[in-house]
Amino acid sequence: MCAAKHVVVIGAGPGGYAAAFLAADHGFQTTLVDKQAQPGGVCLHWGCIPSKALLHAAKIINEAKEAENIGIRFQKPEIDLAALRAWKNKVVERLTSGLGQQCLKRKVTFIQGTATFLASDRIAVRQSNGETRELTYDSCILATGSVSRSLPEFPWDAPWVMDSTRALELESIPERMLVIGGGVIGLELGSVYATLGSRVSIMEMTPGLLPGADRDLVRLLAKRVAGWADKVMLETRVEAVESLGTAVRVTFCDKAGNKHAQEFDRVLVSVGRLPNATGLGLEYTRVKLDRGFVKVDKGMRTDDPHISCIGDVVGGPMLAHKASHEARVAVEVLAGKKSAFDPRGIPAVAFTDPEMAWVGVTETEAQKQGMEVKTVRFPWAASGRAQTLSLGDGVDGVTKLIIDPGTQRVLGIGIVGQGAGDLIAEGTLALEMGATAYDLAATIHPHPTVSETIMEAADVFLGHCTHYFVPKR
């Protein structure tokens, strides 16, 4: 296979700009096309980064409040919403402008505009100045991402409806707020608004929060959510919606058929995302779709030899780090290297308080699949470092390993607690390297750190954990 000479990347999110930069590093003439003035995509402009900035602000407020438990008292915080918004925007601006500089340093041609396919090897780009420019290429990497899923009961043009993008604009702090969907985005943004002063209610159609995550871990998080949420309604659906101008009355129906109505000033609709594969002119190519997602092989190649595809638009977990890894695979394949997207685990993180992260097989999945596994847990109450970080009455945290009892290989790791999102990287590496419980236990971890909880969980499996006694059966 001949290496491509000119690579065009459509979409400048975490997958797209990673693909463009790596293509340039491989010596390809590279063009990056995106609607925005700077690279970054949804994740950087209106998703991962601004939400984490606001979550950090909320954490400061909560820690100041909880510090009373250890004898430190602060006055009630005064929230300057305009200043908070400006700081969040400044974080985004610094990062996006930095990516713009990376384009210049790597000699990546960045075009602001909307691309549509004219043929397998040609696109038209309607630029921000209104002019249309045609580009031909040897290979194209499609990275158009996804869009928020809407609900007919809650039209986006209603003044009281918010998607995640509008919620992150932080226009105001509503007195009464409803979050439709108890997934990661709903819980993260709901917790921010609750900390800033909103009375937040959460409605989820399934029996529990964070559907798909390990139920054992979710229970710990759900206890904390119940503390800041005004109401958590599980196995509940929307029966009726009545607009009241700038507010809305929502009628709910629970699993028993009971109905009740409640008024809200804002409704955050957070029920997932859809692939952004329409209106691209794919009908002029040989690219095939499957339920709206672009079909690709393990080399991220579509059915069209000129076009590869990565990120949310190909399906699977809609996560920035997955898209970035797929970008690496796609470019390496174009460069003639042997590369395939075949991870043993893709980590997921809920940046809630406490954080929750997991990778590999969960206990819930293992039970459904009839897998023979052994599950071990190390409670953070037995961690010296976790105790020093706790400002409450106890330590809400656990590190959990899912292990093959025969080979002792680690099949999955789940963590709830402060910094879980950073700790899960060790678990991901363990899966990729085929590590055993002994490998984790025999690896020296620094003391005192919460990273030791991974080592000690492995020791629980081996039957001789220093800080947590488990009676032998």
ABEGO torsion letter per residue (X at the ends): XBBBABBBBBEABAAAAAAAAAAAAAGBBBBBBBABABBGEAAAAABAAAAAAAAAAAAAAAAAAAAAAAGBBBBBBBBBAAAAAAAAAAAAAAAAAAAAAAAAAAGBBBBBEBBBBABAABBBBBBAAGBBBBBBBABBBBBAEBBBBBBAABBAABAABBBAAAAAAGABBBABBBBBEABAAAAAAAAAAAAAGBBBBBBBABABBGBGBBAAAAAAAAAAAAAABABBBBGBBBABBBBAEABBBBBBBBAAGBBBBBBBABBBBBAEBBBBABGAGAAABABBBBGGBBBBBAAGBBABAABBBBEAAAEEBBBAAAAAAAAAAAAAAAAGBBBBBBBABBBBBBBBOBBBBBBEBBAAAAAAAGBBBBBBBBBAAABAAAAAABABABBBBBBBBBBBAAAGBBABBBBBEBGAAAAAAAAAAAAAAGBBAAAAAABBBBOBBAAAAAAAAAAAAAGBBAABBBBBX
